[in-house]
Amino acid sequence: MPDYKRLSIFISFPFLATLLLMMFLHPLPGLAEIRVCPDGCDYSDLKQALNASAQDETITVCSGVYSHPVVVAKRVFLHGLDTGQGKPVLVPQEEQVVLAAYGATLRGFRFPKPEDSGRKPAQNCTLEVILPAIIFFNEFWGKGSVCPEDAASWNSSQKINYQFRSRVLRGYLGNYWDDYSGSDENGDGIGDQPVFLNEKNIDYHPLMYPVDNYRVPEEKEIETELIRARVDEPFTISLPSNPTTGYAWTMDYDNVLLRAEDAEFQPSATNAVRPGAGGTSVFVFTPLRIGKTTIRLVYKRPWENIVADTRAFYVEIIS
């Protein structure tokens, strides 16, 4: 059986021209950002956010259920962000989500089954693709949930760092399809067989499980823990770690307000029975003066650019 993860695809000139046009038109996301959430953001209605957006803007959609009709007629980066209640759900009543702009990107959304949402559309599909777009790291209830009219890319355009189960990996990410029945021989969480939607639309890197099973740093908002401390009274931060894997926590902090003391690794009780089981890294900080600051810690191997975990602590220092 062909290894579709490494398959080189020969395509016709018109399709190649379309993909080259998408690459030329599609910018790096992040030039500007509009935030959408059920309450407390710039917009609570995704349709209004799209109307207010400019070409090439990023629209970050927070956890929630969005039921208004959506037509994406501009080249924007639609990013679904898990802010604590799971990926945002797109379920427009009696309509579809329509991608009608060259190079628009749709990433990080859930498209539930019609019967799960109470929606009874005229068509089965909930996502219609009219012009070439980039669609990845979404959850679809099945191949019947999409109706692509033009060629689209159903995978990330670049390799992405992700954590799957206990492994930190790097690769292309596609979408999760609830009716996918492929295999995953190497256990990287990516299906070995592609998902064929039609001859011009193929997901070459389908996810074996829903997206919550893949830890991607930018897909979930980092929760910041609050620490209240007093000047000259040390406090500790304890984080799980396993030095035998090569991973270690690196710190970023304000040395005007804080002094980092010696860090200590404490093996777990199971280490005596099962060597290499890991334990806890304990970091000690001494506040130097009154103020407010944030401590950020990143868990990675020094020789790699793959981040396995990120933590943030907001510190309020009083006298």
ABEGO torsion letter per residue (X at the ends): XBBAAABBBBBBAAAAAAAAAAAAABBBBGABBBBBBABGBABABAAAAAAABBBGBBBBBBBEBBABBBBBABBBBBBBBBAGAEBBBBBBBGBBBBBABBGBBBBGBBBBBAAAAGBBBABABABBBABBBBBBGBBBAEAAABBBABBBBABBABBBBBBBEABBBBBBBBBBBAABABBBAAGAGBBABBBBABAABBBABBBABBAAABBBAAABBBBBBBBBBBBGBBBBBBBBBBAAAGBBBBBBBBAAABBBBBBBBBBBAAAAABBGAEEBBBBBBBBABBEBBBBBBBBBBAABABBABBBBBBBBBBX
